[in-house]
């Protein structure tokens, strides 16, 4: 989303999210999300993944060329860090809104992806999901 500095009116009794849902809308006023890989030396966008809903999950890049994130429909996803191709999806059962993390035990790498709850996402076009329970999903990467 594009962030702009602007005065923020505060109204007693009205929830304050630190911005407006309009800040996360496309030019046609529909909500959407995207994950973009940007070359830090040139600023050029290398690839972009576009989702039907804003992306509230964090992003994790591994040294093995994988990028992990998730979306509000509950999909945990792995992307190729060069092409942006979706290599893998897993339905977690609830929106992915947290930060993926990785760790190693005995030489095996694991990725943890949290999911659960909708929260402020309902203001910017969150999809309806039957489950809003919270979970930590752990995956072992192939050796």
C-alpha positions as CSV (number, residue, x, y, z in Angstrom):
1,X,0.0,0.0,0.0
2,X,1.1,3.5,-0.4
3,X,1.8,5.4,2.8
4,X,1.4,9.2,3.0
5,X,1.8,11.6,5.9
6,X,-1.4,13.4,6.6
7,X,-3.3,14.8,9.6
8,X,-5.4,12.2,11.3
9,X,-8.7,13.3,12.8
10,X,-9.5,11.6,16.1
11,X,-13.1,11.2,17.1
12,X,-13.9,10.1,20.7
13,X,-15.7,6.7,20.7
14,X,-14.6,5.8,17.2
15,X,-11.9,3.1,16.7
16,X,-8.6,4.5,15.5
17,X,-6.4,2.3,13.3
18,X,-3.7,4.8,12.6
19,X,-4.8,5.3,9.0
20,X,-7.8,4.8,6.8
21,X,-9.0,1.7,4.9
22,X,-8.9,3.9,1.8
23,X,-5.1,3.8,2.0
24,X,-5.3,0.1,1.0
25,X,-7.5,0.5,-2.0
26,X,-6.7,0.2,-5.7
27,X,-7.5,3.1,-8.1
28,X,-10.9,1.5,-8.8
29,X,-11.6,1.6,-5.0
30,X,-11.5,-2.2,-4.6
31,X,-9.2,-3.6,-1.9
32,X,-6.4,-5.8,-2.9
33,X,-2.9,-6.9,-1.8
34,X,0.4,-7.4,-3.4
35,X,3.9,-8.7,-2.5
36,X,6.6,-7.2,-4.6
37,X,10.3,-8.0,-4.9
38,X,12.3,-4.9,-5.4
39,X,16.0,-4.7,-6.5
40,X,17.5,-2.5,-3.7
41,X,20.3,-1.2,-6.0
42,X,18.0,0.1,-8.8
43,X,14.5,0.3,-7.2
44,X,13.1,-1.8,-10.1
45,X,10.3,-4.3,-9.3
46,X,11.6,-7.8,-10.1
47,X,8.2,-9.5,-9.7
48,X,4.9,-8.9,-8.1
49,X,2.2,-11.3,-6.6
50,X,-1.3,-9.8,-6.6
51,X,-4.0,-11.1,-4.2
52,X,-7.7,-10.4,-4.0
53,X,-7.4,-9.1,-0.4
54,X,-4.8,-7.0,1.5
55,X,-1.8,-9.0,2.7
56,X,-1.4,-8.8,6.5
57,X,1.1,-11.6,6.9
58,X,4.8,-10.9,7.2
59,X,7.4,-12.1,4.7
60,X,10.4,-14.4,5.2
61,X,13.2,-14.9,2.6
62,X,15.5,-17.9,3.0
63,X,19.0,-18.4,1.7
64,X,17.7,-21.3,-0.5
65,X,15.8,-19.0,-2.8
66,X,12.3,-19.2,-1.1
67,X,10.0,-16.4,0.0
68,X,7.2,-17.3,2.5
69,X,4.1,-15.4,3.2
70,X,0.3,-15.9,3.5
71,X,-3.0,-14.4,2.7
72,X,-6.4,-13.6,4.3
73,X,-8.0,-16.7,2.7
74,X,-5.7,-18.8,4.9
75,X,-3.1,-19.9,2.3
76,X,0.5,-20.2,3.4
77,X,2.6,-19.7,0.3
78,X,6.2,-20.2,-0.9
79,X,7.5,-18.2,-3.8
80,X,10.6,-18.5,-6.0
81,X,12.7,-15.5,-5.0
82,X,13.9,-14.9,-8.6
83,X,10.6,-15.3,-10.6
84,X,7.9,-14.8,-8.0
85,X,6.2,-18.1,-9.1
86,X,4.0,-19.6,-6.4
87,X,5.8,-22.9,-5.7
88,X,3.6,-24.2,-2.9
89,X,0.3,-23.4,-1.1
90,X,-1.1,-24.8,2.1
91,X,-4.6,-24.0,3.5
92,X,-4.1,-23.2,7.2
93,X,-7.9,-22.8,8.0
94,X,-7.7,-19.2,9.1
95,X,-6.2,-15.9,7.8
96,X,-2.4,-15.7,7.7
97,X,-1.6,-12.4,9.6
98,X,1.7,-13.1,11.4
99,X,5.4,-13.2,10.6
100,X,6.8,-16.4,9.3
101,X,10.0,-17.5,11.1
102,X,12.6,-20.2,10.4
103,X,15.0,-22.3,12.6
104,X,17.3,-25.3,12.3
105,X,17.5,-28.4,14.4
106,X,20.0,-31.1,13.6
107,X,20.7,-29.6,10.2
108,X,17.0,-29.6,9.2
109,X,15.4,-26.3,8.4
110,X,11.8,-25.6,9.6
111,X,9.4,-22.7,8.7
112,X,6.7,-21.6,11.1
113,X,3.7,-19.8,9.8
114,X,1.1,-18.4,12.2
115,X,-2.6,-18.0,11.3
116,X,-5.7,-16.9,13.0
117,X,-8.3,-14.2,13.4
118,X,-9.3,-11.4,11.1
119,X,-9.1,-8.2,13.3
120,X,-8.8,-4.9,11.4
121,X,-8.8,-6.8,8.1
122,X,-12.6,-6.7,8.0
123,X,-12.4,-3.0,7.2
124,X,-10.5,-3.5,4.0
125,X,-12.1,-6.4,2.3
126,X,-11.3,-9.6,4.3
127,X,-12.9,-12.8,3.0
128,X,-15.4,-14.7,5.1
129,X,-13.8,-17.8,6.7
130,X,-15.5,-20.4,8.8
131,X,-12.5,-20.8,11.1
132,X,-10.8,-17.9,12.9
133,X,-8.9,-20.1,15.4
134,X,-5.2,-19.4,15.9
135,X,-2.5,-21.9,15.1
136,X,1.2,-22.2,14.4
137,X,1.9,-24.4,11.4
138,X,5.4,-25.9,11.2
139,X,6.9,-27.2,8.0
140,X,10.2,-29.0,7.4
141,X,12.0,-28.0,4.3
142,X,13.4,-30.7,2.0
143,X,17.0,-31.5,2.6
